[in-house]
Amino acid sequence: MQQKNKIFVSLDLDTAAEAFKLVDQLGSSAQFYKVGLQLLTAEGPAVVRKLISSGKEVFLDLKLHEIPNSVAGAVAVSGALGASMVTIHASGGSAVLRAAVEAARPFPGLSVLALTVITSMRDEDLAEIGLAASVAEQVVRLAKLAAAAGCHGVVASAQEAKLLRKLLPPHMLIVTPGTQLETDSKNDQARVATPFDAIRWGASHLVIGRSISRSPNPSAAFAAIKAQVDEAVSI
C-alpha cells in the first residue's frame, strides 16, 4: 500500500448487503474500506474476504486489547485474511505491541496500527478513568510507545496529527478517524476535523464513515472529500 493520503470508507453498517450496496455505489473511485466490530460481528470474516477478492483493500479495525498471545493470534489471522491494516490498543503496553508486530512479520502487506485515545474522549474522560494526563499528552505517550515497539503507525485524531508528525519517524502512518465534512451534524466523536485540515496537519490516511454512508448521495460526498484531500496535498 502506498503510504500517502488514502481515504478509508468505514463500513459501519449492520449487514453485508448494506455494505456492498455502498461499495457498489462508490465503484472504482473508492478502493479502501474499514471493517470494524459492527459489521464483523454481524457477518464474520466472509465480508473481508469478499472485499479483498473484489480488489479492495481492508483496514480491519479490531481495536485489540488482550494479552500478548491472544493479540498475536488475531493479528496473524488478520494477515492471513489479507487485511492491509489492523488496530491494537496501545494502552495494552509494549509487550502487546511487540507481539502484534512480530505476528505481522510474515505478512509484509499488513500494517500494525496502535490506537492511542479514541476520538470520543476528552480530557475529563481521561480523568474519569484515573489518568491525570490531557488527551494530547496521553496520545504522545502512547504513540512513542508504539514507535519504540516497531508499530507501522498510530491511530489518533487529526487534532493530534500535527504534534505527532513532528515527533514520530517520518515513515510512520498517522491514521485519523473523526474526519467529517463541515456540513455534517455533530455526533459522538469529540475531536473532529475536516479532511482538508487532517491532511494538512499530518495525517497519512483518513477514516470516514457517516459523511459518506449516511449521505443521500455517497458518491458525491466521497468526491467532495477527495477534492479536499487533493487540495490539501497540492498546497
C-alpha positions, 0 to 999 in steps of 0.5 A, a space after each residue: 500500500 502506498 503510504 500517502 493520503 488514502 481515504 478509508 470508507 468505514 463500513 459501519 453498517 449492520 449487514 453485508 448487503 448494506 455494505 456492498 450496496 455502498 461499495 457498489 455505489 462508490 465503484 472504482 473511485 473508492 478502493 479502501 474500506 474499514 471493517 470494524 466490530 459492527 459489521 464483523 460481528 454481524 457477518 464474520 470474516 466472509 465480508 473481508 474476504 469478499 472485499 479483498 477478492 473484489 480488489 479492495 483493500 481492508 483496514 480491519 479495525 479490531 481495536 485489540 486489547 488482550 494479552 500478548 498471545 491472544 493479540 498475536 493470534 488475531 493479528 496473524 489471522 488478520 494477515 492471513 485474511 489479507 487485511 492491509 491494516 489492523 488496530 491494537 490498543 496501545 494502552 495494552 503496553 509494549 509487550 502487546 505491541 511487540 507481539 502484534 508486530 512480530 505476528 505481522 512479520 510474515 505478512 509484509 502487506 499488513 500494517 500494525 496500527 496502535 490506537 492511542 485515545 479514541 476520538 470520543 474522549 476528552 480530557 475529563 474522560 481521561 480523568 474519569 478513568 484515573 489518568 491525570 494526563 490531557 488527551 494530547 499528552 496521553 496520545 504522545 505517550 502512547 504513540 512513542 510507545 508504539 514507535 519504540 515497539 516497531 508499530 507501522 503507525 498510530 491511530 489518533 485524531 487529526 487534532 493530534 496529527 500535527 504534534 505527532 508528525 513532528 515527533 514520530 519517524 517520518 515513515 510512520 502512518 498517522 491514521 485519523 478517524 473523526 474526519 467529517 465534512 463541515 456540513 455534517 451534524 455533530 455526533 459522538 466523536 469529540 475531536 473532529 476535523 475536516 479532511 482538508 485540515 487532517 491532511 494538512 496537519 499530518 495525517 497519512 490516511 483518513 477514516 470516514 464513515 457517516 459523511 459518506 454512508 449516511 449521505 443521500 448521495 455517497 458518491 458525491 460526498 466521497 468526491 467532495 472529500 477527495 477534492 479536499 484531500 487533493 487540495 490539501 496535498 497540492 498546497 
